[in-house]
Amino acid sequence: MSRTYDVFVAGGSIAGLTFASEAAKLGLNVLVAEEHPEVGEPEKCDGLVSLRGLRKYGYPPGAGVIQDRVDSAVLHSPSGKTFTVDAEGLEVVVLDRSAYDKQVSAAAEAAGASVMTGRRAGEATETGDSVTVNAGDEEVKAKFLVDATGPASSPKHGILPAAKYEVEGDWIREHVVEVFLDAGKYPGFFAWVIPFGEHKAKVGAAGRGVSPFKALDGFLEGRSTTVLRRVAAPIYIGGPAQSFVRGRRIYVGESAGQVKPTTAGGILTSLAGAATAARWVSSSIHEGRPSLLAGYQKEWEGEFVKEMKAMLRLRGAFEKLSNQDLDGVFSVLAASKMTQKLSQTDFDFHATALLGALGMPGLLKIAGLVASAEVRSLLLER
Ligand SMILES: Cc1cc2nc3c(=O)[nH]c(=O)nc-3n(C[C@H](O)[C@H](O)[C@H](O)COP(=O)(O)OP(=O)(O)OC[C@H]3O[C@@H](n4cnc5c(N)ncnc54)[C@H](O)[C@@H]3O)c2cc1C
């Protein structure tokens, strides 16, 4: 049996479902295939996101989707120095990602898209003006294939294994996100605590060349904790892919590398990518002009590329800092008016905000502290 659609979407998570919803609203005939039997499951994401961003680029969360609000973020240096950002004005919340994905799936179906679960998208063959995708026991023909399969297709150099537990414990601070930096324990990344209710948190750890489960178990040692759920899932920190469109394949979300290289947060940038792609694919199909697809990458980059470059620059410097350097950076941040400045900026554009708030004097101060010449040139780059 063979069915024909305007677009076949592989992957039914936020990027695939947002694409489907927006494309269906624009009159396209869309089929989504999600390999798992239930949308949103198994849940891997912590759901930390700004409401401001969701209002601008995606769907505001419906009833029961927000699990918690975040009032502040506390960063811990290796020697125990802390740096606190007041987040009350930043509108940051913690989502139940499974519930949010189901909300977006319902929106896609209400707009006319078909969502089939328990169906893995397999091999795809392009012929002339269509692409044929193997989807289990049937072949589906479409004008375009949207790859929204997440880390399965994202550029391999940017993948980092991560471990995440949902836990209960008295030590969890209400409405406070905590980030723990240590170049020995979590090289190139960090351990994190994201609250999602009274004494409940999503905790995780990742680092280059370390076992994330060992790192997370080490973090929890001495913190009296009940583990409710364990998840192993890769995070992506490599920056946007070079091309979002290859032939009749269009990459959206994490498969296009639309993820923040600093924190691996990808909800917002992926939603924005998917919604942007839907508009350009729709124009391209309605006007019969495949060349219009190039507008998708141009528009997404116009919005995010400056921030992504700043994030990659910060990541490049961060990855080379020793624990002593990190402690020094905390001293500079604490001495400046950084706390106040960051509490008035934008959660989703935090790298340009941080670099702007530090300014050349702050960057010079940090550059003067670190041993590596490479880090100094990254920091002082113009
Ligand atoms: C532990 C962890 C914590 C995170 N925390 C946050 C956070 O707090 N805030 C934030 O902004 N981001 C966070 N992220 C990142 C965020 O989850 C992703 O960037 C975002 O989900 C990307 O959405 P996506 O739709 O592109 O891909 P994904 O959400 O990865 O979805 C891909 C989908 O494709 C399906 N699939 C894969 N292959 C196939 C196939 N062949 N056929 C059919 N279906 C297929 C998968 O089952 C999945 O449903 C976190 C990620 C991890 C791993």
The ligand as a Tripos MOL2 file, in Angstrom:
@<TRIPOS>MOLECULE
LIG
   53    58     1     0     0
SMALL
NO_CHARGES

@<TRIPOS>ATOM
      1 C1         18.5530   14.9400   29.7290 C.3       1 LIG1
      2 C2         18.1020   16.0930   28.8580 C.ar      1 LIG1
      3 C3         17.6110   17.2470   29.4530 C.ar      1 LIG1
      4 C4         17.2070   18.3170   28.6590 C.ar      1 LIG1
      5 N1         16.7120   19.4220   29.2780 N.ar      1 LIG1
      6 C5         16.3220   20.4840   28.5420 C.ar      1 LIG1
      7 C6         15.7760   21.6310   29.1660 C.ar      1 LIG1
      8 O1         15.6170   21.6800   30.3880 O.2       1 LIG1
      9 N2         15.3990   22.6890   28.3750 N.ar      1 LIG1
     10 C7         15.5530   22.6510   27.0090 C.ar      1 LIG1
     11 O2         15.2350   23.6510   26.3500 O.2       1 LIG1
     12 N3         16.0470   21.5660   26.3940 N.ar      1 LIG1
     13 C8         16.4320   20.4760   27.1230 C.ar      1 LIG1
     14 N4         16.9030   19.3580   26.4990 N.ar      1 LIG1
     15 C9         17.0090   19.3500   25.0200 C.3       1 LIG1
     16 C10        15.6400   19.1060   24.3870 C.3       1 LIG1
     17 O3         15.0360   17.9810   24.9860 O.3       1 LIG1
     18 C11        15.8040   18.8640   22.8860 C.3       1 LIG1
     19 O4         16.6140   19.8520   22.3220 O.3       1 LIG1
     20 C12        14.4420   18.8840   22.1880 C.3       1 LIG1
     21 O5         13.6080   17.8790   22.7130 O.3       1 LIG1
     22 C13        14.6420   18.6640   20.7080 C.3       1 LIG1
     23 O6         13.4060   18.3920   20.1170 O.3       1 LIG1
     24 P1         13.3320   17.5490   18.7660 P.3       1 LIG1
     25 O7         11.8870   17.3890   18.4690 O.co2     1 LIG1
     26 O8         14.2200   18.1520   17.7550 O.co2     1 LIG1
     27 O9         13.9940   16.1360   19.1050 O.3       1 LIG1
     28 P2         13.6440   15.0570   20.1910 P.3       1 LIG1
     29 O10        12.8750   15.6490   21.3070 O.co2     1 LIG1
     30 O11        14.9060   14.3420   20.4910 O.co2     1 LIG1
     31 O12        12.6570   14.0640   19.4440 O.3       1 LIG1
     32 C14        13.0210   13.2090   18.3980 C.3       1 LIG1
     33 C15        11.8560   12.2470   18.2080 C.3       1 LIG1
     34 O13        12.0740   11.4590   17.0570 O.3       1 LIG1
     35 C16        11.7230   10.1140   17.3450 C.3       1 LIG1
     36 N5         12.4630    9.2810   16.3880 N.ar      1 LIG1
     37 C17        13.8040    9.1180   16.2990 C.ar      1 LIG1
     38 N6         14.0960    8.3540   15.2340 N.ar      1 LIG1
     39 C18        12.9130    8.0520   14.6280 C.ar      1 LIG1
     40 C19        12.5530    7.3200   13.4640 C.ar      1 LIG1
     41 N7         13.4740    6.7570   12.6770 N.pl3     1 LIG1
     42 N8         11.2300    7.2000   13.1330 N.ar      1 LIG1
     43 C20        10.2810    7.7760   13.9170 C.ar      1 LIG1
     44 N9         10.5620    8.4760   15.0280 N.ar      1 LIG1
     45 C21        11.8520    8.6340   15.3670 C.ar      1 LIG1
     46 C22        12.1050    9.9390   18.8000 C.3       1 LIG1
     47 O14        11.4360    8.8610   19.3990 O.3       1 LIG1
     48 C23        11.6770   11.2870   19.3820 C.3       1 LIG1
     49 O15        10.3400   11.2840   19.7780 O.3       1 LIG1
     50 C24        17.3050   18.2420   27.2510 C.ar      1 LIG1
     51 C25        17.7800   17.0690   26.6470 C.ar      1 LIG1
     52 C26        18.1520   16.0020   27.4430 C.ar      1 LIG1
     53 C27        18.6470   14.7540   26.7880 C.3       1 LIG1
@<TRIPOS>BOND
     1     1     2 1
     2     2     3 ar
     3     2    52 ar
     4     3     4 ar
     5     4     5 ar
     6     4    50 ar
     7     5     6 ar
     8     6     7 ar
     9     6    13 1
    10     7     8 2
    11     7     9 ar
    12     9    10 ar
    13    10    11 2
    14    10    12 ar
    15    12    13 ar
    16    13    14 ar
    17    14    15 1
    18    14    50 ar
    19    15    16 1
    20    16    17 1
    21    16    18 1
    22    18    19 1
    23    18    20 1
    24    20    21 1
    25    20    22 1
    26    22    23 1
    27    23    24 1
    28    24    25 2
    29    24    26 1
    30    24    27 1
    31    27    28 1
    32    28    29 2
    33    28    30 1
    34    28    31 1
    35    31    32 1
    36    32    33 1
    37    33    34 1
    38    33    48 1
    39    34    35 1
    40    35    36 1
    41    35    46 1
    42    36    37 ar
    43    36    45 ar
    44    37    38 ar
    45    38    39 ar
    46    39    40 ar
    47    39    45 ar
    48    40    41 1
    49    40    42 ar
    50    42    43 ar
    51    43    44 ar
    52    44    45 ar
    53    46    47 1
    54    46    48 1
    55    48    49 1
    56    50    51 ar
    57    51    52 ar
    58    52    53 1
@<TRIPOS>SUBSTRUCTURE
     1 LIG1         1 GROUP 0 **** ****
